[in-house]
């Protein structure tokens, strides 16, 4: 009986290694990096990769689910903090997303959009929790701009994609985050273009390109 458990643990560890290697290789060489190169970077054979991910689409889908998991784990940490304002919670999310940007294989970063129930639920959870931060900010007075979760997600999608040939991206992205947060606290510009971009608009666009 102990042996099957070890096999399952080994298989899970191999999948983790493959996904980490795939994220790194795709960041470096693009989404069409040879799967054999990903397996080699993970220190595994190509057969091991194919047993877990039979093709590139399956690998990209796993990377997308993994990215949603990372973001929801980040939100868990923020929600467990005591005495944090709504604005500070949004700031923590933006900073945390920036820290894991190399792992963000997501539709808004160019990955094929997933419209499975699990993917939609993961995105809904992220939206719902970010909207909770905004509501908290309105309640505690730290947020005064007419924004929703989609605004935060789109801003984060932009700042977590470095310019190909720009200067220090961490510095640039943090400046943009600070400007965004100052806009939330100050109420934003005199006229914020309407209407809000709703989550349903994003989901509809994903379905059109799935």
C-alpha positions in Angstrom: 0.0 0.0 0.0 2.8 2.6 0.7 4.1 2.2 -2.8 1.0 3.6 -4.7 1.0 6.6 -2.4 4.7 7.2 -3.3 3.9 6.9 -7.0 1.1 9.4 -6.7 3.4 11.8 -4.8 6.1 11.4 -7.4 3.6 12.0 -10.2 2.4 15.2 -8.5 5.9 16.4 -8.0 6.7 15.7 -11.6 3.7 17.7 -12.7 4.7 20.6 -10.5 8.2 20.5 -12.0 6.9 20.4 -15.5 4.5 23.4 -15.0 7.3 25.5 -13.4 9.6 24.6 -16.3 6.9 25.3 -18.9 6.2 28.7 -17.4 9.9 29.6 -17.4 10.6 28.3 -20.9 7.5 30.0 -22.4 8.4 33.3 -20.7 11.9 33.0 -22.2 11.2 31.5 -25.7 7.5 32.0 -26.3 4.5 29.7 -26.2 5.8 27.5 -29.1 8.9 26.4 -27.2 9.4 22.6 -28.0 7.8 20.4 -25.4 11.0 18.3 -25.4 12.8 21.5 -24.2 10.3 21.9 -21.3 10.8 18.3 -20.3 14.6 18.6 -20.4 14.4 21.8 -18.3 12.3 20.0 -15.7 14.9 17.2 -15.7 12.3 14.7 -17.0 11.8 12.6 -20.1 9.4 13.7 -22.8 7.3 10.5 -22.1 6.7 11.8 -18.5 5.4 15.1 -19.9 3.1 13.4 -22.4 1.7 11.1 -19.6 0.5 14.2 -17.8 -0.1 16.6 -20.7 -0.8 14.9 -24.0 -0.4 18.1 -26.1 0.5 21.7 -25.8 -3.1 22.8 -25.3 -3.4 20.5 -22.2 -0.2 22.0 -20.8 -1.4 25.6 -21.4 -4.7 24.8 -19.7 -2.9 23.3 -16.7 -0.8 26.5 -16.5 -3.9 28.7 -16.6 -5.5 26.7 -13.7 -2.2 27.0 -11.8 -2.2 30.7 -12.3 -5.8 31.0 -11.0 -4.7 29.0 -8.0 -1.7 31.3 -7.3 -4.0 34.4 -7.4 -6.6 32.8 -5.2 -3.9 31.8 -2.7 -2.7 35.4 -2.7 -6.2 36.6 -2.0 -6.4 34.0 0.9 -3.4 35.6 2.5 -4.7 39.2 2.1 -8.2 38.2 3.5 -6.5 36.7 6.6 -4.7 40.0 7.4 -6.4 41.9 10.2 -6.9 45.7 10.2 -6.1 46.2 6.6 -8.0 48.9 4.6 -9.7 48.2 1.3 -7.1 50.2 -0.5 -4.2 48.5 1.2 -5.8 45.1 0.3 -5.9 46.1 -3.4 -2.3 47.3 -3.1 -1.3 44.0 -1.6 -3.0 42.2 -4.5 -1.2 44.3 -7.2 2.1 43.8 -5.5 1.6 40.0 -5.1 0.5 39.6 -8.7 3.6 41.5 -9.8 5.8 39.1 -7.7 4.4 36.0 -9.5 4.1 37.6 -13.0 6.4 35.0 -14.5 3.8 32.3 -13.7 0.8 34.2 -15.1 -0.2 32.2 -18.1 -3.7 33.7 -18.5 -6.1 34.8 -21.3 -5.4 38.4 -20.7 -1.7 37.6 -21.2 -2.5 35.9 -24.5 -3.1 32.3 -23.5 -6.1 30.5 -25.1 -9.1 31.3 -23.0 -10.6 28.5 -20.9 -14.4 28.5 -20.6 -14.8 25.4 -18.6 -17.0 25.6 -15.4 -13.9 25.3 -13.2 -12.1 28.1 -15.1 -15.1 30.4 -15.0 -15.6 29.7 -11.3 -11.9 30.5 -10.6 -12.3 33.8 -12.4 -15.6 34.6 -10.6 -13.9 33.9 -7.3 -11.1 36.4 -8.1 -13.6 39.0 -9.2 -15.8 38.5 -6.2 -13.0 38.8 -3.7 -11.6 41.9 -5.4 -15.0 43.5 -5.4 -15.1 42.8 -1.7 -11.9 44.8 -1.3 -13.5 47.7 -3.2 -16.6 47.5 -1.0 -14.4 47.5 2.1 -12.6 50.6 0.7 -15.8 52.4 0.2 -16.9 51.5 3.7 -13.7 52.6 5.4 -13.2 55.7 3.2 -9.9 54.5 1.6 -11.5 54.1 -1.9 -13.4 56.8 -3.7 -13.2 56.0 -7.4 -16.0 54.4 -9.4 -14.2 51.1 -10.1 -14.9 47.4 -10.1 -12.8 44.2 -10.0 -12.4 44.2 -13.8 -10.5 47.5 -13.6 -8.1 46.0 -11.1 -7.6 42.8 -13.1 -7.0 44.7 -16.4 -4.5 47.0 -14.6 -2.7 44.0 -13.2 -2.7 42.3 -16.6 -0.9 45.3 -18.0 1.7 45.7 -15.2 2.6 42.0 -15.1 3.6 42.0 -18.8 7.0 43.7 -19.0 8.0 45.7 -22.1 10.3 43.6 -24.3 13.0 46.2 -24.4 12.2 48.6 -21.5 14.2 49.6 -18.5 13.7 48.2 -14.9 10.2 46.8 -15.1 9.7 46.3 -11.4 10.3 50.0 -10.9 8.0 51.0 -13.8 5.2 48.6 -12.7 5.4 49.8 -9.1 5.1 53.4 -10.3 2.0 52.5 -12.3 0.5 50.7 -9.3 1.1 53.7 -7.1 -0.5 56.0 -9.7 -3.5 53.6 -10.0 -3.9 53.4 -6.2 -3.6 57.2 -5.8 -6.4 57.5 -8.4 -8.6 55.1 -6.4 -7.9 57.1 -3.2 -8.4 60.5 -4.7 -11.5 59.6 -6.7 -9.8 59.3 -10.1 -9.8 61.9 -12.9 -12.6 64.4 -13.2 -14.4 62.1 -15.8 -13.9 58.4 -15.7 -15.0 56.9 -19.1 -18.2 55.0 -18.8 -19.5 52.3 -18.7 -17.7 49.9 -16.4 -16.2 46.9 -18.1 -18.1 44.0 -16.5 -16.9 40.5 -15.9 -19.6 39.2 -18.2 -18.1 41.2 -21.1 -14.7 39.4 -20.5 -16.4 36.0 -20.4 -18.3 36.7 -23.6 -15.1 37.7 -25.4 -13.4 34.5 -24.1 -16.3 32.4 -25.5 -16.0 34.0 -28.9 -12.3 33.0 -29.1 -12.4 29.6 -27.4 
